[in-house]
Amino acid sequence: MKKLNGILLVDDDPTSCFLTQYIIEEMQISDRIYTVQGGREALDFIRTHQAAPHFCVDLILLDINMPDMDGFEFLEAFEDLPNNCNSSVVMLTTSSNIRDLDKAKAFRVADYLNKPITEEKLTEIMTKHF
């Protein structure tokens, strides 16, 4: 399985972040896992690091429902960034709201998955998109 340059996990739930990071580390699909607590923090992180040599996040695991800036607001701002590494964005949700899925189709979203992330779901992401 290909190894990614970096994965950015954007989620305000510490338990979900811990479990997802653990699975990524166990699968050894990336040496760099960055975790931020919300959409604004994710944008700040990307803006701060994108000029650094060799910085690239191949995969963004993005929670939809976050208090400071939801996943859709993040996507609007992210798509306007000059160098977004052509990152694949996978939206994560605990809801099965069909409106969220329809709304996600308006953005460059690689996939839309229900939480929790499992090894099987990550394998599927890696197989389909990398």
N, C-alpha and C positions, 0 to 999 in steps of 0.2 A: 504494500500500500504506500502511496506517495506520502512524503512528509511535508507538511505545510510550513511556510515561513513564519506564520504567526496566526493566532486565533484571538479575536477580541470577543469577550463575553460581556454583554451589556444586560444586567439584570439587577433589580433592587432587592431580591430575595437572597440573603446570605446562604441559606441552606441549599437552595437550588444552585447557586454559584459554586459552593463547595463540592457538591455531588458531581456537577458537570465537569469541573476542573479535574476532579479525581479520575473520572472516566477518560478524559482526554489524556491525562498523564499515563494511565494504565495502558491505553492503546498506543501510546508513543507516536501520535500523528503530528505533533508539533513540539518543538523545544521551547517555543515562546507562547505563553498563555497570558493575556492581559485581561484583567477583570476590572470593570467599572460599575458603579452603582446606578447609573441612569443615563439618559440621552444627552443631557448637557455635558456631563463628565466625559462621555464617549467622544463627543465632538471636540472638546478641549484637548483630550488625549491625542486624538488624530491630528488636530492642527499643530500641536506642540511637537509631535514626533515625525510627521510626514516629510519634513525637510532633511531628516537625518539619513545618512547613507545606509543603504541596505534595510531601511525600515519598510516593511510591507505586511499588511494583514490580509491573508488570503481568504479568511472566513470570519464573518461577524455573526455571532449567535445573539439575536436581538429579541428581548422580551417586548411584548406589545404594551402591556399595562404597567406603566411606571409613573410615579407621582410628579416628578419635576418636568419631564418631557417624555411623552409616550413614543412608542416605536415609530409611528407614522410621522410625527413631528421630526424625529431624528432623521428619518429617511429623506424628508423634504430638504433638510439642511445638508445632509450627507451628499446627496446627488449634485449639489451646487459646489462642492469642494473641487478645486482644480486638479488634485491628484489623489484619487481615492483607491489607487492600486487595482482597480477593477475587482474589488473584493466581492465575493459571493456573500449575500446576506440571506440568512435563514431566520425567519420570524418564529418566535416561540410563544405559545399561549397555553393557558389553562382553560380557556373558554372555547366553546365550539360555535361561537357566534358567526353565522354565515356572512354577516356584514363586514366583519374583519377580514375574512378571506377575500371577499370581493374588493375591498379597499386595498388589500395587499397587491392585487393584480395590477393596480395603477402604477406600481413602482417596480423597479428592477430587483425583484426578490426571487432568489433561486428556489426557495422552498418555504413551506409553512408547516410547522410541526406542533403537535401537542406536547406539553411537558408531562412528565420529566424526560430529559434526554437519557437515552440508554445507549449501550454499546451498539446495539442493532441499528438504532436510528443514526448514530454517527457513521457507522459503516455504510449505510445507505447514502448518506450525504456525500461521503468520500467517493463512493462508486459512481454516483450520478453526476457529480460536479467537478471531480478532480481526477 
